[in-house]
Amino acid sequence: MVHYAAIPEELIFGQFNQNKAKSQKEIFYQGIRMIVEPINFREAKIIKILSSDPQDYINPLFQPGAVIKF
């Protein structure tokens, strides 16, 4: 669903997205910038890739939901 509004998102959705965003971290992993959600101190789940290289998006190792190990 798309919602267009002239007021900030935080006023509409309140605390809905804040708790999840606090647990997510932006990291560089094998030269690719991504947003991950830590599972434990050695693993994290990929949430989103932040890359300008199209090859990074088709690599099955870096698909959202994949678990990476540090």
PyMOL Python script that loads the backbone (N, CA, C, O; Angstrom):
from pymol import cmd

cmd.read_pdbstr("""\
ATOM      1  N   MET A   1       0.837  -1.165   0.000  1.00  0.00           N
ATOM      2  CA  MET A   1       0.000   0.000   0.000  1.00  0.00           C
ATOM      3  C   MET A   1       0.890   1.239   0.000  1.00  0.00           C
ATOM      4  O   MET A   1       1.884   1.295   0.725  1.00  0.00           O
ATOM      5  N   VAL A   2       0.539   2.210  -0.797  1.00  0.00           N
ATOM      6  CA  VAL A   2       1.268   3.469  -0.861  1.00  0.00           C
ATOM      7  C   VAL A   2       0.469   4.513  -0.104  1.00  0.00           C
ATOM      8  O   VAL A   2      -0.745   4.634  -0.266  1.00  0.00           O
ATOM      9  N   HIS A   3       1.181   5.268   0.730  1.00  0.00           N
ATOM     10  CA  HIS A   3       0.518   6.309   1.524  1.00  0.00           C
ATOM     11  C   HIS A   3       1.263   7.620   1.303  1.00  0.00           C
ATOM     12  O   HIS A   3       2.434   7.741   1.663  1.00  0.00           O
ATOM     13  N   TYR A   4       0.582   8.604   0.710  1.00  0.00           N
ATOM     14  CA  TYR A   4       1.162   9.919   0.482  1.00  0.00           C
ATOM     15  C   TYR A   4       0.649  10.870   1.558  1.00  0.00           C
ATOM     16  O   TYR A   4      -0.554  10.939   1.811  1.00  0.00           O
ATOM     17  N   ALA A   5       1.564  11.602   2.191  1.00  0.00           N
ATOM     18  CA  ALA A   5       1.156  12.536   3.242  1.00  0.00           C
ATOM     19  C   ALA A   5       2.162  13.679   3.318  1.00  0.00           C
ATOM     20  O   ALA A   5       3.333  13.516   2.975  1.00  0.00           O
ATOM     21  N   ALA A   6       1.695  14.821   3.766  1.00  0.00           N
ATOM     22  CA  ALA A   6       2.553  15.991   3.915  1.00  0.00           C
ATOM     23  C   ALA A   6       3.207  16.041   5.288  1.00  0.00           C
ATOM     24  O   ALA A   6       4.010  16.933   5.562  1.00  0.00           O
ATOM     25  N   ILE A   7       2.870  15.094   6.148  1.00  0.00           N
ATOM     26  CA  ILE A   7       3.454  15.066   7.489  1.00  0.00           C
ATOM     27  C   ILE A   7       4.479  13.934   7.570  1.00  0.00           C
ATOM     28  O   ILE A   7       4.397  12.974   6.805  1.00  0.00           O
ATOM     29  N   PRO A   8       5.440  14.038   8.488  1.00  0.00           N
ATOM     30  CA  PRO A   8       6.489  13.011   8.585  1.00  0.00           C
ATOM     31  C   PRO A   8       5.928  11.617   8.898  1.00  0.00           C
ATOM     32  O   PRO A   8       4.902  11.466   9.560  1.00  0.00           O
ATOM     33  N   GLU A   9       6.631  10.630   8.404  1.00  0.00           N
ATOM     34  CA  GLU A   9       6.245   9.228   8.598  1.00  0.00           C
ATOM     35  C   GLU A   9       6.142   8.858  10.076  1.00  0.00           C
ATOM     36  O   GLU A   9       5.278   8.070  10.460  1.00  0.00           O
ATOM     37  N   GLU A  10       7.020   9.424  10.904  1.00  0.00           N
ATOM     38  CA  GLU A  10       7.036   9.092  12.327  1.00  0.00           C
ATOM     39  C   GLU A  10       5.726   9.498  13.015  1.00  0.00           C
ATOM     40  O   GLU A  10       5.285   8.835  13.955  1.00  0.00           O
ATOM     41  N   LEU A  11       5.118  10.568  12.554  1.00  0.00           N
ATOM     42  CA  LEU A  11       3.850  10.994  13.155  1.00  0.00           C
ATOM     43  C   LEU A  11       2.694  10.077  12.768  1.00  0.00           C
ATOM     44  O   LEU A  11       1.746   9.914  13.536  1.00  0.00           O
ATOM     45  N   ILE A  12       2.769   9.482  11.591  1.00  0.00           N
ATOM     46  CA  ILE A  12       1.701   8.581  11.138  1.00  0.00           C
ATOM     47  C   ILE A  12       1.844   7.203  11.775  1.00  0.00           C
ATOM     48  O   ILE A  12       0.886   6.665  12.331  1.00  0.00           O
ATOM     49  N   PHE A  13       3.051   6.635  11.689  1.00  0.00           N
ATOM     50  CA  PHE A  13       3.262   5.258  12.125  1.00  0.00           C
ATOM     51  C   PHE A  13       3.802   5.141  13.546  1.00  0.00           C
ATOM     52  O   PHE A  13       3.827   4.044  14.106  1.00  0.00           O
ATOM     53  N   GLY A  14       4.228   6.236  14.130  1.00  0.00           N
ATOM     54  CA  GLY A  14       4.669   6.239  15.524  1.00  0.00           C
ATOM     55  C   GLY A  14       5.816   5.300  15.785  1.00  0.00           C
ATOM     56  O   GLY A  14       6.835   5.353  15.096  1.00  0.00           O
ATOM     57  N   GLN A  15       5.665   4.438  16.774  1.00  0.00           N
ATOM     58  CA  GLN A  15       6.713   3.529  17.226  1.00  0.00           C
ATOM     59  C   GLN A  15       6.807   2.258  16.373  1.00  0.00           C
ATOM     60  O   GLN A  15       7.651   1.404  16.647  1.00  0.00           O
ATOM     61  N   PHE A  16       5.975   2.119  15.365  1.00  0.00           N
ATOM     62  CA  PHE A  16       5.904   0.882  14.596  1.00  0.00           C
ATOM     63  C   PHE A  16       7.253   0.461  14.024  1.00  0.00           C
ATOM     64  O   PHE A  16       7.621  -0.707  14.148  1.00  0.00           O
ATOM     65  N   ASN A  17       8.004   1.367  13.403  1.00  0.00           N
ATOM     66  CA  ASN A  17       9.267   1.012  12.751  1.00  0.00           C
ATOM     67  C   ASN A  17      10.498   1.285  13.607  1.00  0.00           C
ATOM     68  O   ASN A  17      11.587   0.842  13.243  1.00  0.00           O
ATOM     69  N   GLN A  18      10.375   1.987  14.714  1.00  0.00           N
ATOM     70  CA  GLN A  18      11.545   2.394  15.478  1.00  0.00           C
ATOM     71  C   GLN A  18      12.266   1.237  16.144  1.00  0.00           C
ATOM     72  O   GLN A  18      13.497   1.208  16.125  1.00  0.00           O
ATOM     73  N   ASN A  19      11.569   0.294  16.726  1.00  0.00           N
ATOM     74  CA  ASN A  19      12.232  -0.820  17.409  1.00  0.00           C
ATOM     75  C   ASN A  19      13.024  -1.684  16.441  1.00  0.00           C
ATOM     76  O   ASN A  19      14.128  -2.120  16.766  1.00  0.00           O
ATOM     77  N   LYS A  20      12.484  -1.936  15.272  1.00  0.00           N
ATOM     78  CA  LYS A  20      13.172  -2.760  14.294  1.00  0.00           C
ATOM     79  C   LYS A  20      14.406  -2.031  13.757  1.00  0.00           C
ATOM     80  O   LYS A  20      15.451  -2.650  13.556  1.00  0.00           O
ATOM     81  N   ALA A  21      14.293  -0.734  13.526  1.00  0.00           N
ATOM     82  CA  ALA A  21      15.420   0.026  12.983  1.00  0.00           C
ATOM     83  C   ALA A  21      16.585   0.091  13.965  1.00  0.00           C
ATOM     84  O   ALA A  21      17.739   0.144  13.538  1.00  0.00           O
ATOM     85  N   LYS A  22      16.316   0.087  15.263  1.00  0.00           N
ATOM     86  CA  LYS A  22      17.390   0.138  16.253  1.00  0.00           C
ATOM     87  C   LYS A  22      18.244  -1.113  16.240  1.00  0.00           C
ATOM     88  O   LYS A  22      19.439  -1.041  16.527  1.00  0.00           O
ATOM     89  N   SER A  23      17.664  -2.259  15.914  1.00  0.00           N
ATOM     90  CA  SER A  23      18.427  -3.505  15.917  1.00  0.00           C
ATOM     91  C   SER A  23      19.180  -3.726  14.605  1.00  0.00           C
ATOM     92  O   SER A  23      20.032  -4.612  14.534  1.00  0.00           O
ATOM     93  N   GLN A  24      18.887  -2.948  13.576  1.00  0.00           N
ATOM     94  CA  GLN A  24      19.552  -3.101  12.293  1.00  0.00           C
ATOM     95  C   GLN A  24      20.820  -2.256  12.247  1.00  0.00           C
ATOM     96  O   GLN A  24      20.868  -1.151  12.789  1.00  0.00           O
ATOM     97  N   LYS A  25      21.846  -2.794  11.591  1.00  0.00           N
ATOM     98  CA  LYS A  25      23.141  -2.126  11.477  1.00  0.00           C
ATOM     99  C   LYS A  25      23.555  -2.054  10.016  1.00  0.00           C
ATOM    100  O   LYS A  25      23.246  -2.952   9.233  1.00  0.00           O
ATOM    101  N   GLU A  26      24.251  -0.994   9.654  1.00  0.00           N
ATOM    102  CA  GLU A  26      24.817  -0.869   8.316  1.00  0.00           C
ATOM    103  C   GLU A  26      26.276  -1.295   8.382  1.00  0.00           C
ATOM    104  O   GLU A  26      27.047  -0.772   9.187  1.00  0.00           O
ATOM    105  N   ILE A  27      26.655  -2.250   7.530  1.00  0.00           N
ATOM    106  CA  ILE A  27      28.015  -2.786   7.553  1.00  0.00           C
ATOM    107  C   ILE A  27      28.559  -2.911   6.131  1.00  0.00           C
ATOM    108  O   ILE A  27      27.811  -2.822   5.158  1.00  0.00           O
ATOM    109  N   PHE A  28      29.882  -3.119   6.027  1.00  0.00           N
ATOM    110  CA  PHE A  28      30.529  -3.530   4.789  1.00  0.00           C
ATOM    111  C   PHE A  28      30.934  -4.983   4.966  1.00  0.00           C
ATOM    112  O   PHE A  28      31.626  -5.334   5.922  1.00  0.00           O
ATOM    113  N   TYR A  29      30.500  -5.823   4.040  1.00  0.00           N
ATOM    114  CA  TYR A  29      30.834  -7.247   4.097  1.00  0.00           C
ATOM    115  C   TYR A  29      31.308  -7.651   2.710  1.00  0.00           C
ATOM    116  O   TYR A  29      30.546  -7.558   1.747  1.00  0.00           O
ATOM    117  N   GLN A  30      32.537  -8.094   2.594  1.00  0.00           N
ATOM    118  CA  GLN A  30      33.169  -8.477   1.329  1.00  0.00           C
ATOM    119  C   GLN A  30      33.034  -7.353   0.293  1.00  0.00           C
ATOM    120  O   GLN A  30      32.782  -7.614  -0.883  1.00  0.00           O
ATOM    121  N   GLY A  31      33.202  -6.102   0.740  1.00  0.00           N
ATOM    122  CA  GLY A  31      33.174  -4.952  -0.150  1.00  0.00           C
ATOM    123  C   GLY A  31      31.794  -4.460  -0.532  1.00  0.00           C
ATOM    124  O   GLY A  31      31.669  -3.563  -1.365  1.00  0.00           O
ATOM    125  N   ILE A  32      30.753  -5.031   0.062  1.00  0.00           N
ATOM    126  CA  ILE A  32      29.380  -4.634  -0.255  1.00  0.00           C
ATOM    127  C   ILE A  32      28.753  -4.001   0.978  1.00  0.00           C
ATOM    128  O   ILE A  32      28.775  -4.580   2.064  1.00  0.00           O
ATOM    129  N   ARG A  33      28.195  -2.807   0.802  1.00  0.00           N
ATOM    130  CA  ARG A  33      27.506  -2.140   1.908  1.00  0.00           C
ATOM    131  C   ARG A  33      26.102  -2.704   2.006  1.00  0.00           C
ATOM    132  O   ARG A  33      25.400  -2.810   1.000  1.00  0.00           O
ATOM    133  N   MET A  34      25.686  -3.068   3.217  1.00  0.00           N
ATOM    134  CA  MET A  34      24.365  -3.671   3.412  1.00  0.00           C
ATOM    135  C   MET A  34      23.835  -3.364   4.805  1.00  0.00           C
ATOM    136  O   MET A  34      24.583  -2.980   5.705  1.00  0.00           O
ATOM    137  N   ILE A  35      22.536  -3.543   4.960  1.00  0.00           N
ATOM    138  CA  ILE A  35      21.890  -3.414   6.262  1.00  0.00           C
ATOM    139  C   ILE A  35      21.579  -4.819   6.741  1.00  0.00           C
ATOM    140  O   ILE A  35      20.959  -5.609   6.029  1.00  0.00           O
ATOM    141  N   VAL A  36      22.018  -5.125   7.964  1.00  0.00           N
ATOM    142  CA  VAL A  36      21.822  -6.453   8.534  1.00  0.00           C
ATOM    143  C   VAL A  36      21.159  -6.347   9.899  1.00  0.00           C
ATOM    144  O   VAL A  36      21.177  -5.298  10.542  1.00  0.00           O
ATOM    145  N   GLU A  37      20.579  -7.452  10.317  1.00  0.00           N
ATOM    146  CA  GLU A  37      20.003  -7.568  11.655  1.00  0.00           C
ATOM    147  C   GLU A  37      20.785  -8.656  12.382  1.00  0.00           C
ATOM    148  O   GLU A  37      20.713  -9.825  12.001  1.00  0.00           O
ATOM    149  N   PRO A  38      21.530  -8.291  13.422  1.00  0.00           N
ATOM    150  CA  PRO A  38      22.341  -9.296  14.125  1.00  0.00           C
ATOM    151  C   PRO A  38      21.490 -10.427  14.715  1.00  0.00           C
ATOM    152  O   PRO A  38      20.432 -10.191  15.297  1.00  0.00           O
ATOM    153  N   ILE A  39      21.974 -11.648  14.550  1.00  0.00           N
ATOM    154  CA  ILE A  39      21.328 -12.822  15.148  1.00  0.00           C
ATOM    155  C   ILE A  39      22.033 -13.141  16.464  1.00  0.00           C
ATOM    156  O   ILE A  39      21.395 -13.317  17.502  1.00  0.00           O
ATOM    157  N   ASN A  40      23.350 -13.209  16.399  1.00  0.00           N
ATOM    158  CA  ASN A  40      24.191 -13.361  17.586  1.00  0.00           C
ATOM    159  C   ASN A  40      25.499 -12.642  17.289  1.00  0.00           C
ATOM    160  O   ASN A  40      25.576 -11.891  16.316  1.00  0.00           O
ATOM    161  N   PHE A  41      26.529 -12.854  18.104  1.00  0.00           N
ATOM    162  CA  PHE A  41      27.761 -12.096  17.905  1.00  0.00           C
ATOM    163  C   PHE A  41      28.581 -12.548  16.700  1.00  0.00           C
ATOM    164  O   PHE A  41      29.560 -11.887  16.357  1.00  0.00           O
ATOM    165  N   ARG A  42      28.218 -13.647  16.049  1.00  0.00           N
ATOM    166  CA  ARG A  42      28.967 -14.138  14.883  1.00  0.00           C
ATOM    167  C   ARG A  42      28.158 -14.194  13.602  1.00  0.00           C
ATOM    168  O   ARG A  42      28.729 -14.413  12.533  1.00  0.00           O
ATOM    169  N   GLU A  43      26.846 -14.002  13.673  1.00  0.00           N
ATOM    170  CA  GLU A  43      25.989 -14.112  12.491  1.00  0.00           C
ATOM    171  C   GLU A  43      25.025 -12.934  12.412  1.00  0.00           C
ATOM    172  O   GLU A  43      24.681 -12.313  13.418  1.00  0.00           O
ATOM    173  N   ALA A  44      24.596 -12.644  11.167  1.00  0.00           N
ATOM    174  CA  ALA A  44      23.610 -11.596  10.943  1.00  0.00           C
ATOM    175  C   ALA A  44      22.772 -11.958   9.719  1.00  0.00           C
ATOM    176  O   ALA A  44      23.245 -12.642   8.811  1.00  0.00           O
ATOM    177  N   LYS A  45      21.538 -11.497   9.706  1.00  0.00           N
ATOM    178  CA  LYS A  45      20.626 -11.727   8.579  1.00  0.00           C
ATOM    179  C   LYS A  45      20.606 -10.478   7.709  1.00  0.00           C
ATOM    180  O   LYS A  45      20.452  -9.367   8.217  1.00  0.00           O
ATOM    181  N   ILE A  46      20.761 -10.656   6.402  1.00  0.00           N
ATOM    182  CA  ILE A  46      20.771  -9.525   5.478  1.00  0.00           C
ATOM    183  C   ILE A  46      19.341  -9.005   5.316  1.00  0.00           C
ATOM    184  O   ILE A  46      18.415  -9.766   5.034  1.00  0.00           O
ATOM    185  N   ILE A  47      19.184  -7.698   5.499  1.00  0.00           N
ATOM    186  CA  ILE A  47      17.889  -7.045   5.312  1.00  0.00           C
ATOM    187  C   ILE A  47      17.837  -6.378   3.948  1.00  0.00           C
ATOM    188  O   ILE A  47      16.854  -6.519   3.220  1.00  0.00           O
ATOM    189  N   LYS A  48      18.908  -5.640   3.596  1.00  0.00           N
ATOM    190  CA  LYS A  48      18.907  -4.882   2.354  1.00  0.00           C
ATOM    191  C   LYS A  48      20.342  -4.668   1.893  1.00  0.00           C
ATOM    192  O   LYS A  48      21.239  -4.456   2.709  1.00  0.00           O
ATOM    193  N   ILE A  49      20.555  -4.725   0.574  1.00  0.00           N
ATOM    194  CA  ILE A  49      21.857  -4.425  -0.011  1.00  0.00           C
ATOM    195  C   ILE A  49      21.838  -2.974  -0.477  1.00  0.00           C
ATOM    196  O   ILE A  49      20.869  -2.526  -1.090  1.00  0.00           O
ATOM    197  N   LEU A  50      22.915  -2.238  -0.183  1.00  0.00           N
ATOM    198  CA  LEU A  50      23.046  -0.846  -0.593  1.00  0.00           C
ATOM    199  C   LEU A  50      24.239  -0.730  -1.538  1.00  0.00           C
ATOM    200  O   LEU A  50      25.313  -0.278  -1.140  1.00  0.00           O
ATOM    201  N   SER A  51      24.049  -1.136  -2.771  1.00  0.00           N
ATOM    202  CA  SER A  51      25.142  -1.177  -3.725  1.00  0.00           C
ATOM    203  C   SER A  51      24.690  -0.598  -5.059  1.00  0.00           C
ATOM    204  O   SER A  51      23.508  -0.638  -5.400  1.00  0.00           O
ATOM    205  N   SER A  52      25.646  -0.062  -5.804  1.00  0.00           N
ATOM    206  CA  SER A  52      25.335   0.434  -7.148  1.00  0.00           C
ATOM    207  C   SER A  52      25.719  -0.580  -8.226  1.00  0.00           C
ATOM    208  O   SER A  52      25.489  -0.344  -9.412  1.00  0.00           O
ATOM    209  N   ASP A  53      26.298  -1.693  -7.821  1.00  0.00           N
ATOM    210  CA  ASP A  53      26.713  -2.736  -8.760  1.00  0.00           C
ATOM    211  C   ASP A  53      25.591  -3.762  -8.923  1.00  0.00           C
ATOM    212  O   ASP A  53      25.244  -4.434  -7.952  1.00  0.00           O
ATOM    213  N   PRO A  54      25.017  -3.904 -10.106  1.00  0.00           N
ATOM    214  CA  PRO A  54      23.925  -4.863 -10.316  1.00  0.00           C
ATOM    215  C   PRO A  54      24.319  -6.310 -10.030  1.00  0.00           C
ATOM    216  O   PRO A  54      23.462  -7.123  -9.682  1.00  0.00           O
ATOM    217  N   GLN A  55      25.595  -6.641 -10.171  1.00  0.00           N
ATOM    218  CA  GLN A  55      26.049  -8.010  -9.915  1.00  0.00           C
ATOM    219  C   GLN A  55      25.871  -8.402  -8.448  1.00  0.00           C
ATOM    220  O   GLN A  55      25.673  -9.577  -8.141  1.00  0.00           O
ATOM    221  N   ASP A  56      25.940  -7.430  -7.548  1.00  0.00           N
ATOM    222  CA  ASP A  56      25.751  -7.723  -6.126  1.00  0.00           C
ATOM    223  C   ASP A  56      24.334  -8.202  -5.830  1.00  0.00           C
ATOM    224  O   ASP A  56      24.124  -9.011  -4.927  1.00  0.00           O
ATOM    225  N   TYR A  57      23.369  -7.705  -6.589  1.00  0.00           N
ATOM    226  CA  TYR A  57      21.969  -8.054  -6.339  1.00  0.00           C
ATOM    227  C   TYR A  57      21.596  -9.442  -6.844  1.00  0.00           C
ATOM    228  O   TYR A  57      20.643 -10.043  -6.348  1.00  0.00           O
ATOM    229  N   ILE A  58      22.336  -9.961  -7.827  1.00  0.00           N
ATOM    230  CA  ILE A  58      22.005 -11.293  -8.344  1.00  0.00           C
ATOM    231  C   ILE A  58      22.842 -12.394  -7.702  1.00  0.00           C
ATOM    232  O   ILE A  58      22.653 -13.573  -8.003  1.00  0.00           O
ATOM    233  N   ASN A  59      23.754 -12.023  -6.833  1.00  0.00           N
ATOM    234  CA  ASN A  59      24.568 -13.007  -6.122  1.00  0.00           C
ATOM    235  C   ASN A  59      23.700 -13.662  -5.038  1.00  0.00           C
ATOM    236  O   ASN A  59      23.233 -12.970  -4.133  1.00  0.00           O
ATOM    237  N   PRO A  60      23.474 -14.982  -5.111  1.00  0.00           N
ATOM    238  CA  PRO A  60      22.601 -15.648  -4.129  1.00  0.00           C
ATOM    239  C   PRO A  60      23.140 -15.613  -2.697  1.00  0.00           C
ATOM    240  O   PRO A  60      22.374 -15.806  -1.753  1.00  0.00           O
ATOM    241  N   LEU A  61      24.426 -15.372  -2.520  1.00  0.00           N
ATOM    242  CA  LEU A  61      24.985 -15.299  -1.168  1.00  0.00           C
ATOM    243  C   LEU A  61      24.541 -14.046  -0.428  1.00  0.00           C
ATOM    244  O   LEU A  61      24.552 -14.018   0.803  1.00  0.00           O
ATOM    245  N   PHE A  62      24.148 -13.003  -1.168  1.00  0.00           N
ATOM    246  CA  PHE A  62      23.809 -11.728  -0.550  1.00  0.00           C
ATOM    247  C   PHE A  62      22.339 -11.355  -0.723  1.00  0.00           C
ATOM    248  O   PHE A  62      22.002 -10.172  -0.677  1.00  0.00           O
ATOM    249  N   GLN A  63      21.468 -12.319  -0.918  1.00  0.00           N
ATOM    250  CA  GLN A  63      20.052 -12.026  -1.053  1.00  0.00           C
ATOM    251  C   GLN A  63      19.446 -11.722   0.309  1.00  0.00           C
ATOM    252  O   GLN A  63      19.868 -12.301   1.311  1.00  0.00           O
ATOM    253  N   PRO A  64      18.461 -10.822   0.367  1.00  0.00           N
ATOM    254  CA  PRO A  64      17.807 -10.539   1.659  1.00  0.00           C
ATOM    255  C   PRO A  64      17.264 -11.814   2.299  1.00  0.00           C
ATOM    256  O   PRO A  64      16.642 -12.647   1.640  1.00  0.00           O
ATOM    257  N   GLY A  65      17.514 -11.940   3.586  1.00  0.00           N
ATOM    258  CA  GLY A  65      17.118 -13.134   4.318  1.00  0.00           C
ATOM    259  C   GLY A  65      18.262 -14.121   4.501  1.00  0.00           C
ATOM    260  O   GLY A  65      18.188 -15.007   5.352  1.00  0.00           O
ATOM    261  N   ALA A  66      19.317 -13.976   3.710  1.00  0.00           N
ATOM    262  CA  ALA A  66      20.477 -14.865   3.850  1.00  0.00           C
ATOM    263  C   ALA A  66      21.226 -14.532   5.143  1.00  0.00           C
ATOM    264  O   ALA A  66      21.241 -13.385   5.588  1.00  0.00           O
ATOM    265  N   VAL A  67      21.835 -15.536   5.725  1.00  0.00           N
ATOM    266  CA  VAL A  67      22.615 -15.357   6.951  1.00  0.00           C
ATOM    267  C   VAL A  67      24.090 -15.338   6.594  1.00  0.00           C
ATOM    268  O   VAL A  67      24.591 -16.224   5.901  1.00  0.00           O
ATOM    269  N   ILE A  68      24.786 -14.298   7.087  1.00  0.00           N
ATOM    270  CA  ILE A  68      26.230 -14.204   6.867  1.00  0.00           C
ATOM    271  C   ILE A  68      26.947 -14.404   8.193  1.00  0.00           C
ATOM    272  O   ILE A  68      26.401 -14.118   9.258  1.00  0.00           O
ATOM    273  N   LYS A  69      28.180 -14.901   8.116  1.00  0.00           N
ATOM    274  CA  LYS A  69      28.993 -15.149   9.303  1.00  0.00           C
ATOM    275  C   LYS A  69      30.195 -14.236   9.262  1.00  0.00           C
ATOM    276  O   LYS A  69      30.792 -14.019   8.208  1.00  0.00           O
ATOM    277  N   PHE A  70      30.545 -13.701  10.421  1.00  0.00           N
ATOM    278  CA  PHE A  70      31.695 -12.800  10.526  1.00  0.00           C
ATOM    279  C   PHE A  70      32.942 -13.582  10.855  1.00  0.00           C
ATOM    280  O   PHE A  70      34.019 -13.000  10.985  1.00  0.00           O
TER     281      PHE A  70
END
""", "prot")
cmd.dss("prot")
cmd.show_as("cartoon", "prot")
cmd.util.cbc("prot")
cmd.orient("prot")
